Amino acid sequence: MRCVIARFPFDFTKGDVMESMKRFKPEEVIGSSVIVGRRT
């Protein structure tokens, strides 16, 4: 996916995003939420 922030283009791939986010844990859902498949 191509994303432009402040006129600077970035290319994101699923593998790159998953690799960079693997050390972070998701925050607990508080308040209203939506369930899509198995994810809240």
mmCIF file of the N, C-alpha and C atoms, coordinates in Angstrom:
data_MODEL
# 
_entry.id   MODEL 
# 
loop_
_atom_site.group_PDB 
_atom_site.id 
_atom_site.type_symbol 
_atom_site.label_atom_id 
_atom_site.label_alt_id 
_atom_site.label_comp_id 
_atom_site.label_asym_id 
_atom_site.label_entity_id 
_atom_site.label_seq_id 
_atom_site.pdbx_PDB_ins_code 
_atom_site.Cartn_x 
_atom_site.Cartn_y 
_atom_site.Cartn_z 
_atom_site.occupancy 
_atom_site.B_iso_or_equiv 
_atom_site.pdbx_formal_charge 
_atom_site.auth_seq_id 
_atom_site.auth_comp_id 
_atom_site.auth_asym_id 
_atom_site.auth_atom_id 
_atom_site.pdbx_PDB_model_num 
ATOM 1   N N  . MET A 1 1  ? 0.852   -1.166  0.000  1.00 0.00 ? 1  MET A N  1 
ATOM 2   C CA . MET A 1 1  ? 0.000   0.000   0.000  1.00 0.00 ? 1  MET A CA 1 
ATOM 3   C C  . MET A 1 1  ? 0.899   1.231   0.000  1.00 0.00 ? 1  MET A C  1 
ATOM 4   N N  . ARG A 1 2  ? 0.545   2.199   -0.780 1.00 0.00 ? 2  ARG A N  1 
ATOM 5   C CA . ARG A 1 2  ? 1.295   3.457   -0.821 1.00 0.00 ? 2  ARG A CA 1 
ATOM 6   C C  . ARG A 1 2  ? 0.547   4.487   0.011  1.00 0.00 ? 2  ARG A C  1 
ATOM 7   N N  . CYS A 1 3  ? 1.290   5.174   0.874  1.00 0.00 ? 3  CYS A N  1 
ATOM 8   C CA . CYS A 1 3  ? 0.723   6.191   1.758  1.00 0.00 ? 3  CYS A CA 1 
ATOM 9   C C  . CYS A 1 3  ? 1.571   7.445   1.645  1.00 0.00 ? 3  CYS A C  1 
ATOM 10  N N  . VAL A 1 4  ? 0.938   8.608   1.548  1.00 0.00 ? 4  VAL A N  1 
ATOM 11  C CA . VAL A 1 4  ? 1.658   9.877   1.456  1.00 0.00 ? 4  VAL A CA 1 
ATOM 12  C C  . VAL A 1 4  ? 1.371   10.685  2.716  1.00 0.00 ? 4  VAL A C  1 
ATOM 13  N N  . ILE A 1 5  ? 2.440   11.030  3.447  1.00 0.00 ? 5  ILE A N  1 
ATOM 14  C CA . ILE A 1 5  ? 2.331   11.840  4.659  1.00 0.00 ? 5  ILE A CA 1 
ATOM 15  C C  . ILE A 1 5  ? 3.237   13.045  4.491  1.00 0.00 ? 5  ILE A C  1 
ATOM 16  N N  . ALA A 1 6  ? 2.647   14.227  4.555  1.00 0.00 ? 6  ALA A N  1 
ATOM 17  C CA . ALA A 1 6  ? 3.392   15.487  4.411  1.00 0.00 ? 6  ALA A CA 1 
ATOM 18  C C  . ALA A 1 6  ? 4.216   15.480  3.126  1.00 0.00 ? 6  ALA A C  1 
ATOM 19  N N  . ARG A 1 7  ? 3.585   15.048  2.035  1.00 0.00 ? 7  ARG A N  1 
ATOM 20  C CA . ARG A 1 7  ? 4.177   15.004  0.694  1.00 0.00 ? 7  ARG A CA 1 
ATOM 21  C C  . ARG A 1 7  ? 5.322   14.002  0.555  1.00 0.00 ? 7  ARG A C  1 
ATOM 22  N N  . PHE A 1 8  ? 5.515   13.099  1.531  1.00 0.00 ? 8  PHE A N  1 
ATOM 23  C CA . PHE A 1 8  ? 6.536   12.059  1.431  1.00 0.00 ? 8  PHE A CA 1 
ATOM 24  C C  . PHE A 1 8  ? 5.854   10.707  1.253  1.00 0.00 ? 8  PHE A C  1 
ATOM 25  N N  . PRO A 1 9  ? 6.111   10.022  0.130  1.00 0.00 ? 9  PRO A N  1 
ATOM 26  C CA . PRO A 1 9  ? 5.453   8.726   -0.106 1.00 0.00 ? 9  PRO A CA 1 
ATOM 27  C C  . PRO A 1 9  ? 6.131   7.592   0.666  1.00 0.00 ? 9  PRO A C  1 
ATOM 28  N N  . PHE A 1 10 ? 5.329   6.675   1.165  1.00 0.00 ? 10 PHE A N  1 
ATOM 29  C CA . PHE A 1 10 ? 5.812   5.484   1.844  1.00 0.00 ? 10 PHE A CA 1 
ATOM 30  C C  . PHE A 1 10 ? 5.124   4.283   1.228  1.00 0.00 ? 10 PHE A C  1 
ATOM 31  N N  . ASP A 1 11 ? 5.859   3.190   1.049  1.00 0.00 ? 11 ASP A N  1 
ATOM 32  C CA . ASP A 1 11 ? 5.283   1.941   0.566  1.00 0.00 ? 11 ASP A CA 1 
ATOM 33  C C  . ASP A 1 11 ? 5.273   0.942   1.713  1.00 0.00 ? 11 ASP A C  1 
ATOM 34  N N  . PHE A 1 12 ? 4.092   0.423   2.030  1.00 0.00 ? 12 PHE A N  1 
ATOM 35  C CA . PHE A 1 12 ? 3.948   -0.544  3.104  1.00 0.00 ? 12 PHE A CA 1 
ATOM 36  C C  . PHE A 1 12 ? 3.569   -1.897  2.516  1.00 0.00 ? 12 PHE A C  1 
ATOM 37  N N  . THR A 1 13 ? 4.215   -2.951  3.006  1.00 0.00 ? 13 THR A N  1 
ATOM 38  C CA . THR A 1 13 ? 3.804   -4.310  2.664  1.00 0.00 ? 13 THR A CA 1 
ATOM 39  C C  . THR A 1 13 ? 3.380   -5.001  3.957  1.00 0.00 ? 13 THR A C  1 
ATOM 40  N N  . LYS A 1 14 ? 2.547   -6.014  3.849  1.00 0.00 ? 14 LYS A N  1 
ATOM 41  C CA . LYS A 1 14 ? 2.052   -6.713  5.028  1.00 0.00 ? 14 LYS A CA 1 
ATOM 42  C C  . LYS A 1 14 ? 3.207   -7.263  5.851  1.00 0.00 ? 14 LYS A C  1 
ATOM 43  N N  . GLY A 1 15 ? 4.193   -7.851  5.194  1.00 0.00 ? 15 GLY A N  1 
ATOM 44  C CA . GLY A 1 15 ? 5.338   -8.431  5.901  1.00 0.00 ? 15 GLY A CA 1 
ATOM 45  C C  . GLY A 1 15 ? 6.123   -7.397  6.688  1.00 0.00 ? 15 GLY A C  1 
ATOM 46  N N  . ASP A 1 16 ? 6.360   -6.237  6.077  1.00 0.00 ? 16 ASP A N  1 
ATOM 47  C CA . ASP A 1 16 ? 7.100   -5.170  6.755  1.00 0.00 ? 16 ASP A CA 1 
ATOM 48  C C  . ASP A 1 16 ? 6.343   -4.653  7.972  1.00 0.00 ? 16 ASP A C  1 
ATOM 49  N N  . VAL A 1 17 ? 5.031   -4.459  7.822  1.00 0.00 ? 17 VAL A N  1 
ATOM 50  C CA . VAL A 1 17 ? 4.214   -3.956  8.937  1.00 0.00 ? 17 VAL A CA 1 
ATOM 51  C C  . VAL A 1 17 ? 4.162   -4.996  10.057 1.00 0.00 ? 17 VAL A C  1 
ATOM 52  N N  . MET A 1 18 ? 3.942   -6.256  9.723  1.00 0.00 ? 18 MET A N  1 
ATOM 53  C CA . MET A 1 18 ? 3.870   -7.308  10.742 1.00 0.00 ? 18 MET A CA 1 
ATOM 54  C C  . MET A 1 18 ? 5.201   -7.433  11.481 1.00 0.00 ? 18 MET A C  1 
ATOM 55  N N  . GLU A 1 19 ? 6.301   -7.333  10.777 1.00 0.00 ? 19 GLU A N  1 
ATOM 56  C CA . GLU A 1 19 ? 7.628   -7.427  11.394 1.00 0.00 ? 19 GLU A CA 1 
ATOM 57  C C  . GLU A 1 19 ? 7.878   -6.276  12.361 1.00 0.00 ? 19 GLU A C  1 
ATOM 58  N N  . SER A 1 20 ? 7.512   -5.068  11.960 1.00 0.00 ? 20 SER A N  1 
ATOM 59  C CA . SER A 1 20 ? 7.772   -3.907  12.816 1.00 0.00 ? 20 SER A CA 1 
ATOM 60  C C  . SER A 1 20 ? 6.812   -3.838  14.008 1.00 0.00 ? 20 SER A C  1 
ATOM 61  N N  . MET A 1 21 ? 5.631   -4.468  13.901 1.00 0.00 ? 21 MET A N  1 
ATOM 62  C CA . MET A 1 21 ? 4.647   -4.393  14.977 1.00 0.00 ? 21 MET A CA 1 
ATOM 63  C C  . MET A 1 21 ? 4.673   -5.608  15.912 1.00 0.00 ? 21 MET A C  1 
ATOM 64  N N  . LYS A 1 22 ? 5.503   -6.618  15.639 1.00 0.00 ? 22 LYS A N  1 
ATOM 65  C CA . LYS A 1 22 ? 5.448   -7.850  16.424 1.00 0.00 ? 22 LYS A CA 1 
ATOM 66  C C  . LYS A 1 22 ? 5.862   -7.669  17.879 1.00 0.00 ? 22 LYS A C  1 
ATOM 67  N N  . ARG A 1 23 ? 6.611   -6.630  18.202 1.00 0.00 ? 23 ARG A N  1 
ATOM 68  C CA . ARG A 1 23 ? 7.023   -6.422  19.595 1.00 0.00 ? 23 ARG A CA 1 
ATOM 69  C C  . ARG A 1 23 ? 5.983   -5.653  20.417 1.00 0.00 ? 23 ARG A C  1 
ATOM 70  N N  . PHE A 1 24 ? 4.923   -5.166  19.766 1.00 0.00 ? 24 PHE A N  1 
ATOM 71  C CA . PHE A 1 24 ? 3.881   -4.402  20.458 1.00 0.00 ? 24 PHE A CA 1 
ATOM 72  C C  . PHE A 1 24 ? 2.664   -5.282  20.717 1.00 0.00 ? 24 PHE A C  1 
ATOM 73  N N  . LYS A 1 25 ? 2.064   -5.122  21.898 1.00 0.00 ? 25 LYS A N  1 
ATOM 74  C CA . LYS A 1 25 ? 0.843   -5.839  22.215 1.00 0.00 ? 25 LYS A CA 1 
ATOM 75  C C  . LYS A 1 25 ? -0.339  -4.899  21.979 1.00 0.00 ? 25 LYS A C  1 
ATOM 76  N N  . PRO A 1 26 ? -1.457  -5.414  21.469 1.00 0.00 ? 26 PRO A N  1 
ATOM 77  C CA . PRO A 1 26 ? -2.638  -4.574  21.259 1.00 0.00 ? 26 PRO A CA 1 
ATOM 78  C C  . PRO A 1 26 ? -3.188  -4.062  22.591 1.00 0.00 ? 26 PRO A C  1 
ATOM 79  N N  . GLU A 1 27 ? -3.748  -2.874  22.551 1.00 0.00 ? 27 GLU A N  1 
ATOM 80  C CA . GLU A 1 27 ? -4.375  -2.320  23.748 1.00 0.00 ? 27 GLU A CA 1 
ATOM 81  C C  . GLU A 1 27 ? -5.715  -3.003  23.975 1.00 0.00 ? 27 GLU A C  1 
ATOM 82  N N  . GLU A 1 28 ? -6.129  -3.081  25.232 1.00 0.00 ? 28 GLU A N  1 
ATOM 83  C CA . GLU A 1 28 ? -7.422  -3.657  25.563 1.00 0.00 ? 28 GLU A CA 1 
ATOM 84  C C  . GLU A 1 28 ? -8.524  -2.711  25.096 1.00 0.00 ? 28 GLU A C  1 
ATOM 85  N N  . VAL A 1 29 ? -9.599  -3.291  24.571 1.00 0.00 ? 29 VAL A N  1 
ATOM 86  C CA . VAL A 1 29 ? -10.711 -2.492  24.064 1.00 0.00 ? 29 VAL A CA 1 
ATOM 87  C C  . VAL A 1 29 ? -11.512 -1.942  25.238 1.00 0.00 ? 29 VAL A C  1 
ATOM 88  N N  . ILE A 1 30 ? -11.732 -0.634  25.236 1.00 0.00 ? 30 ILE A N  1 
ATOM 89  C CA . ILE A 1 30 ? -12.520 0.036   26.268 1.00 0.00 ? 30 ILE A CA 1 
ATOM 90  C C  . ILE A 1 30 ? -13.603 0.843   25.558 1.00 0.00 ? 30 ILE A C  1 
ATOM 91  N N  . GLY A 1 31 ? -14.842 0.672   25.964 1.00 0.00 ? 31 GLY A N  1 
ATOM 92  C CA . GLY A 1 31 ? -15.933 1.418   25.348 1.00 0.00 ? 31 GLY A CA 1 
ATOM 93  C C  . GLY A 1 31 ? -16.531 0.682   24.164 1.00 0.00 ? 31 GLY A C  1 
ATOM 94  N N  . SER A 1 32 ? -17.159 1.419   23.265 1.00 0.00 ? 32 SER A N  1 
ATOM 95  C CA . SER A 1 32 ? -17.819 0.838   22.096 1.00 0.00 ? 32 SER A CA 1 
ATOM 96  C C  . SER A 1 32 ? -16.794 0.223   21.161 1.00 0.00 ? 32 SER A C  1 
ATOM 97  N N  . SER A 1 33 ? -17.143 -0.891  20.547 1.00 0.00 ? 33 SER A N  1 
ATOM 98  C CA . SER A 1 33 ? -16.221 -1.542  19.622 1.00 0.00 ? 33 SER A CA 1 
ATOM 99  C C  . SER A 1 33 ? -16.993 -2.301  18.560 1.00 0.00 ? 33 SER A C  1 
ATOM 100 N N  . VAL A 1 34 ? -16.269 -2.804  17.565 1.00 0.00 ? 34 VAL A N  1 
ATOM 101 C CA . VAL A 1 34 ? -16.840 -3.578  16.470 1.00 0.00 ? 34 VAL A CA 1 
ATOM 102 C C  . VAL A 1 34 ? -16.063 -4.872  16.354 1.00 0.00 ? 34 VAL A C  1 
ATOM 103 N N  . ILE A 1 35 ? -16.763 -5.979  16.107 1.00 0.00 ? 35 ILE A N  1 
ATOM 104 C CA . ILE A 1 35 ? -16.102 -7.260  15.916 1.00 0.00 ? 35 ILE A CA 1 
ATOM 105 C C  . ILE A 1 35 ? -16.121 -7.574  14.423 1.00 0.00 ? 35 ILE A C  1 
ATOM 106 N N  . VAL A 1 36 ? -14.934 -7.826  13.860 1.00 0.00 ? 36 VAL A N  1 
ATOM 107 C CA . VAL A 1 36 ? -14.787 -8.213  12.447 1.00 0.00 ? 36 VAL A CA 1 
ATOM 108 C C  . VAL A 1 36 ? -14.075 -9.548  12.444 1.00 0.00 ? 36 VAL A C  1 
ATOM 109 N N  . GLY A 1 37 ? -14.775 -10.600 12.055 1.00 0.00 ? 37 GLY A N  1 
ATOM 110 C CA . GLY A 1 37 ? -14.196 -11.934 12.130 1.00 0.00 ? 37 GLY A CA 1 
ATOM 111 C C  . GLY A 1 37 ? -13.907 -12.300 13.566 1.00 0.00 ? 37 GLY A C  1 
ATOM 112 N N  . ARG A 1 38 ? -12.640 -12.608 13.867 1.00 0.00 ? 38 ARG A N  1 
ATOM 113 C CA . ARG A 1 38 ? -12.242 -12.932 15.239 1.00 0.00 ? 38 ARG A CA 1 
ATOM 114 C C  . ARG A 1 38 ? -11.632 -11.736 15.951 1.00 0.00 ? 38 ARG A C  1 
ATOM 115 N N  . ARG A 1 39 ? -11.560 -10.604 15.288 1.00 0.00 ? 39 ARG A N  1 
ATOM 116 C CA . ARG A 1 39 ? -10.894 -9.438  15.879 1.00 0.00 ? 39 ARG A CA 1 
ATOM 117 C C  . ARG A 1 39 ? -11.904 -8.407  16.355 1.00 0.00 ? 39 ARG A C  1 
ATOM 118 N N  . THR A 1 40 ? -11.599 -7.799  17.494 1.00 0.00 ? 40 THR A N  1 
ATOM 119 C CA . THR A 1 40 ? -12.442 -6.750  18.047 1.00 0.00 ? 40 THR A CA 1 
ATOM 120 C C  . THR A 1 40 ? -11.829 -5.399  17.738 1.00 0.00 ? 40 THR A C  1 
# 
